[in-house]
Structure formats: structure tokens, C-alpha cells
């Protein structure tokens, strides 16, 4: 910093900054040489002056930077050659700009390295975030991503919002920036202990938006369909042209129609030839998905319950329809093992019951979605679900939340009502455990939905109807083994739910809607046809 700047008052420096910034913005080609004077102010002893300079330079660089990366090495080589005066001026301007820009961000990198917190650090991160969001296409964007990502440790809110804005943006030009952000998050997770990391790190990964029109698995199908449509339109056009040749004259309407059809064909052909490089876009989206699922795997494969487990699970549910077939088996096994980790023997309050239900729901979503073509055996998943319900029933201390009720009903919909079929023994075990949950609950909506589900299951699986019979004392009707974890071995099919249904009837005898479904259960009457189209979860929400 010059001696003149050191002796200037705060008012004089403020006026000088405003004046020089305005001059450079008005005529950047001629005034770019004044940038180093402003950058020198970053060495000033007064923190407020440094902050003011940082924000002024941030807006200035955003205003004058070009919409492309500057090839510094190529520019330096061209300047030494014999070129036109105008071209040389442009090259010199861009070289000066990139050198000053580097000095500016380098100074801020130094500040955030040496100072852990404080107003100057916050100002630096605000500047770096603003530069990243506005100049993601410009030079040194990789370095900006690195520092802004590490800024999550100190200035979480500022950096989180900046990175989330980029990840949420569907612009294809942001692909490189998205990949760099995910790479830095991955490195951060690998190099730091979870206790040192912010709670919303994996939530940030879940913010990413992917254009599903451009995915490796969809590309081939889209290309075939596009070619088919183009060929069909070409046939229609030439067929129409042949017909028109036979006519001596065409009306004005027919001429307009023919021109319109020709234009459509030409547009389709142009699009089919590829205004966008779809293969590149599909490859880019594939790389982004690969990074996302790598981060989820790192969290889910831990031998303990990570604080990011729920965020990773939410991410899998969010992108379940995009899971690559090569990853399905790995994710499935990973989630199955997680249900065992989440079930802790000494957990009297069932701390992780919500996560267990979410994990089972994720497994069901994978089986109903990308894994449906493989016919994955869901025996283990249903065993985990049964154990989960059993723990909820036998542990009287916990109260089932509304979210947990929704998860239970959505899993039941997927498992029993919609597609799959199970053995009569497994079905009987679930009928028994569901009536116990209904009997223990005070939530009318939940009890009604469970009774509705039981009725549909009994209607679908004929052998379970005998469970509605009254206990006849001594013929094996009450031989249900509550301690057994395997729903296929509980002997629930030989037990009765008659008493539980009666208790529910007595408890909710003033609820007309409840009485109707309970009455159908006791009398074993079929559910009306118009109700069969409703899912259990839909009934619960009404």
C-alpha cells in the first residue's frame, strides 16, 4: 500500500473507491490500469476499509468480466506476435483483468485461511459466494468452489445458500460447477470427522436438480422415438405432396397447410440432428448422479448411525427413479443392513423407529421402481417391517407420530394392497400385529385406516378369514408366538382377532364411519367395489 493511501482519511478513501470504480465501469479498456490501486487497499490496517474495498471490487469484477474463460497462456503468446492494434488492446485488457482478479481472490483466500471468524471473514465469504454465483463460467471457478465449500464449516448460512442456488439450477452450463461442488463435499466428508461437519452437509447434496430428459438409460429410448416420429412426418409430407400433384390447383388453405407441414418436418429434422449434444448432457448427468450416490453410500455404509443418515435416506427416496441398475443391488443390501444397525436392543424408547420405517419405505420404493424388472425377493424387507411393528406394539412407552402412521400405511399399500403376494402365514402375522396396533391407538383416522387395510387383506387372502372367528378355547386358536421375529413362523393364522375387533368397536362406538368398517370385519362382509380403488393411505388422509 502506498504512503499516500496510508495517510488518507476514511472519507477520502471512500470517495476514491467510488470514483475509481465508476471510472473503470464506464471505460474498462482505458481504466483497467487503475485496478491495482484498489487491490492495494486490501492491505490497509483498517478492517472496515478492507471490507468496503472487497464489496466494491466484487461488483466491479462481476460487471466487467466476459462471459467466457480467458486463456491466459494463449493470450500471452498472441501478444508477442504481430497482430492488429484493436485485437492487441483486447488481449492486454483481458490479461490485466485476469491477473488483477487472481490477486483479488487470492487476498480473500489468505484472509479466510488466517482468520477463523469475524466480520472480515463473513465479508470475504459473501464476496466469494457472489463471484461464484455470477462468474461460475469464468476463470478460477474451481478454487472458488473449494473455498466456498470449506466455508460451510465457519459461515454456513452464506455458503450453503450460494452452493444450493447453483445445485438447484437446471442450466446445463452449470454442470462443471455442480460436479466440483459435489467433489468438494465428498472430500470434506472424507477428511473431517462428522462432529466437525455442519448438520446440513448432505441436505445440500439433496438440493441438486437433474434434467431427467437427459440420462444415459433414457437417451437410447428417446433417440429411437425421435427417429420414428421424424420418419412418420416425412412419409406424411411426401404422401401429401403426391396427392397435391394430381390436383391442378390448390386452394389458399391447402397451400398454407402444406407449408406448415413442411416447416414442422424441417424443424423435427433439425432437432433430430442435434442442436444440443444429448450424449454429452446424458454423460454429465450420469457423472452427477454417480457423485450423489457415492456420498449416500459413504453415509449408509457406516457401522453406526450417522447424523446424516436421514438426509441420505431422503436423497435416495428423492432420486429413487434415477438409480442406475448397476447400483440397485448395492443400495438394497446397504439399506437392509442399516435396519439391523438402527434396531438397538437397549433402546427402550425406540429412538430410531422413524428411521427404520423410512428405510423400509425406501426399500419398498426401490422394489416398486427400478428394481421391479429384477423381481428382488422382498422376504427380508417384510421381516424387518414386521419386527418394526412388533417393537412398536410391545413397547407401550412410545407414541406413534403422524409421520410414522403415514409411513406404515404407505408401506402396507405397497406390500399387500397394490402388487405383491405373500404366504398365508406371513399375511396372518401382519393381520395380527395390525389389529394390535389399531387396538392401542387413540387416533381415529389411523385406526380406521388399519381396519380398512385388514379388511382388504382378509378379502384378498381367504385363509385369514378364520381369524375373525370367536376363540373356542382349546383348539389352537390363541397359539400366536409374539416372541418370534419371523412372520412366517408365528402361527398367527391359528389365532383369533375377534376380541380385539370387539374392543375397537366398544372404544369407538360413537364413530359412525368407524362402526361401518368394524361391522364389515365382524360380519365378514365384502368392501364395496367403489372403495377398492382407494389406497389405505388415501383413506387415512380423507
Buried (B, 14 or more C-beta within 10 A) or exposed (E): EEEEBEEBEEEEBBEBBEEBBEEBEEEBEEBBEBBEBBBBBBEBEEEBBBBBBBBBBBBBBBEBBBEEEBEBEEBEEBEEEEEEEEEBEBBBBBBBBBEBBBBBBBBBBEBBEEBEEEEBBBBBBBBBBBBBBBBBBBBBBEBBBBBBBBBBBBBBEBBBEBBBBBBEBEEBEBBBBBBBBBBBBBEBBEEBEBEEBBEBBBBBBBBBEBEEEBBBEBBEEBBEEBEEEBEEBEEEBEEBEEEEEEEEEEEEEBEEEBEEBBEEBEEBEEEBEEEEEBEEBBBBBBBBBEBBBBBBBBBBEBEEBBEBBBBBBBBBBEBBEBBBEEBBEBBBEBBBEBBEBBBEEEEEEBEBBBBBBBBBBBBBBBBBBBBEEEEBEBBBBBBBBBBBBBBBBEEEEBEBEEEBBBBBBBBBBBBBBEEEEBBBBBBBBBBBBBBBBBBBBEBEBBBBBBBBBBBBBBBEBEEBEBBBEEEEEEEEBBEBEEEBEBBBEBBBBBBBBBEBBBEBBEBBEEBEEBBEBBEBBEEEEEBEEEBEEBBBBEBBEE
